[in-house]
Amino acid sequence: MISIIKRPILTEKITALQDRRQYAFEVDLDANKIDIVRAVEKKFRVTVTNVRTLRVKGKSKTQLTRGGRFEGRTRTWKKALVTLKEGDKIDYLENV
């Protein structure tokens, strides 16, 4: 259960959503919504009311060098958008 939440996502858009008690996390690709709810509630001691998940597909990358052309891909990962109960709040720096 510890490895379900990999890291919080701290972007400008997600920071604006924190006023509505919504937080985003990068989670394990195999985690389902029930696992995510249990992990967030256990780690941050809050009550989760809703979870939305999406898979972020990796992008193709190409780099041209003197040695030739290198092609690769960034990794595919899963994002979870978690909504908390009224009055609950997550402080990332407190729960490191």
Secondary structure, 3 states (H helix, E strand, C coil): CCCCEEEECCCHHHHHHHHHCEEEEEECCCCCHHHHHHHHHHHHCCCEEEEEEEEECCCEEEEEECCEEEEEECCCEEEEEEEECCCCCCCCCCCC
